[in-house]
């Protein structure tokens, strides 16, 4: 039987809506398991479905991660995956099969059954520190809703960029969407994001992702828009020190005149730092031939 050997899970209503209604883009791809004109649909070749899976997962892993659902048309219509047990097992195993991907891509792959009884295959892939190659020696990068080839000579640059972004794209244990400052997001959104819903933008930018059926903020989202950024990084702020004179002295001659710390979400930190530091800058007045000029030291 189709569902006897491979575990089957039930998607949440929110997942079904996302897979069917959300526009395909940087973090979502739909692939059909059938082909042909309306009313005459037939199953696609398994090797073609498997290659679609390999290309999309490699491109997403080489970029910012994302989700792939097989059994849904580009317009969101659910048509299912009516493949035999062994063929479904083959498709679900593509991420770990070096005949398709090198190195293998770490994913969360599962078979789900919709309320109407249709079988879907769902893959969730994170950003990967490795650069993944598709069978045939091809390298792909997810750009908007496409899996775009790029020159192998760029691999070293891509690796460097990925390594630098690894820390920022991590998910601090215990963090949830409640740790984001919603009033701050609402205040910033009209200016920076054209009035679109803040969480929608964060998802588009990869700052909030779906993990295990839940929306989770990345570390950079928590530092930019968190309620308490210092909880996630103890040095998320600016230390200000003003010394008297032109030399820094210690001990009995310590010449520190003012010292304070400035802490805020990173999206506010520069403005808050300017407002706090500006009064600490002394002014002097210079007599000129006409009038009086004031300048900051």
PyMOL commands that set and color helices and strands:
alter all, ss='L'
color gray80, all
select helices_A, chain A and resi 13-21+46-62+85-92+94-96+152-166+177-179+182-192+198-204+219-225+229-231+251-253+266-278
alter helices_A, ss='H'
color red, helices_A
select strands_A, chain A and resi 8-9+28-31+34-35+42-43+66-70+101-102+107-113+119-125+133-134+138-143+146-149+208-211+214-217+237-243+256-263+283-287+292-296
alter strands_A, ss='S'
color yellow, strands_A
deselect
rebuild
show_as cartoon
